[in-house]
Amino acid sequence: MNIVLFEDPPASQLAPIALTRPAYTIRCGSLCLAELAAELGGVLHGAVRPYLTEIQSDFISTGKYEPSQSTLLLNARLVPDARMLSVLRPLLADHSPFQLGTKESTMAALVSGSAIQANDIDPCVVLDLISGITHQHPSPGDALRLIEFPHELIAENERIIKTNLEHRLAAGQYKEIRDGVFAAGEVNLPEQVALNAADGPIVLDEGVTIGPFSVVTGPIHIGADSMISPHTHLMGHITIGHTCKVGGEVSKSIIESYSNKVHYGYLGNSYVGSWVNLGAGTTNSNLKNTYGSVRVQYGEQKIDTGLQFLGCIIGDFSKTAINTGIYTGKTIGVCSNVYGMVTTNVPSFANYARDFGEVTEHPPEVMEVAQRRVFARRGIHQRPCDVQLLRDVYQSESNKRDLANHPPSF
């Protein structure tokens, strides 16, 4: 069976978090869609925005597309809820074509062989295939849900993390090393760490180090080779990717791989992309003074999230200076440097120092050098496709970088 993870037009609404990555790689509840799809046993393929095609091999091991086999189409915006497997497996066993969702927002579909003829799969081809499907299947319930806007990931992470961690543990590669604490391989866990798994498991991948006098509350997943600083307070419902450094106080948040929040400061109800560095003292607000619902500005749209608690959304490769303060519900684009108080959304490729009367463009040439340096710190070689990705995103976001709309805050 072929499995195609496809991006539909609403995937563009997931900026800034999906600007530099396929939507199916976004982590939520300790998993990403690509990981779940691999468990279905087929050969994975991606149908993504053209500029992301070359870097797909970083996330999925794409084999040869087999036209003689059936093809499962999965929307890349699907929430990576492990319960979707129990919905999809019986349908796949029946071998009959089906579609879940609507024509406008298909969640999943099975089509017969010879539907696609090339290994480089165009999202438009996938959408044409879906338009020809006539077999509608009843709603799958809440096991299959689509993300419309980035803030929804934060609520979904809280909703599904316990179920997803149970799914991880059921696979059998974890060993219970303390009550409710599970590790895959060797971890460094001093006796002076307070562990509370009453509300959900604490799941640690190989190579995790937790500094002494830290407090760790489940449910939480900490990815391989991540380091938790001494005196850190992790307050539960947290997803941390691999090779991260985390300190201070964190609650109900997602931190993608290769990101650092080493020092003191609060991060709550937030999403942090990869290769992000939060300077010492960086803190976000996650609650309005009115205790009302948080509203988020996405381009020309202002969305009432319905959430009382919502922090910030930070795209890949962005950095904050020491003592940065981020207001409730603000987004920070990719490849931006942020200083002082963040009281408005920050576009991609911006130097945002609004407190000091300066919001300027962060040139891609400078970002390419910074990318090479941070990659080298993790033993990763910068490739031409990594540089080209930055250039492509810079161009695609150029019309949104209206720096004149960020007047000084004083």
ABEGO torsion letter per residue (X at the ends): XBBBBBBBAAAAAAOAAAAABBAAABBBGGBBAAAAAAAAGBBBBBBBBAAAAAAAAAABBBBBBBAABBBBBBBAABBBBAAAAAAAAAAAAAGBBBBBEBAABBABBBBBBGABABABBBAAAAAAAAAABABBBBBAEAABBBBABAAAAAAAAAAAAAAAAAAAAAAGABBBABBGBBBBEBBBBBAABBBBAAAEBBBBBBGBBBBBGBBBBOBBBBBBGBBBBBGBBBAEGBBBBBGBBBBEBBBGBBBBBGBBBABBEBBBGBBBBBGBBBBBGBBBBABBAAGBBBBBBBEABBBBAGBABBBBBBBBGBBBBBGBBBBBGBBBBBGBBBBEBBABBBBBGBBBBAAAGBBBBBBAAAAAAAAAAAAAAAGBBBBAAAAAAAAAAAAAAAAABBAAABBBAX
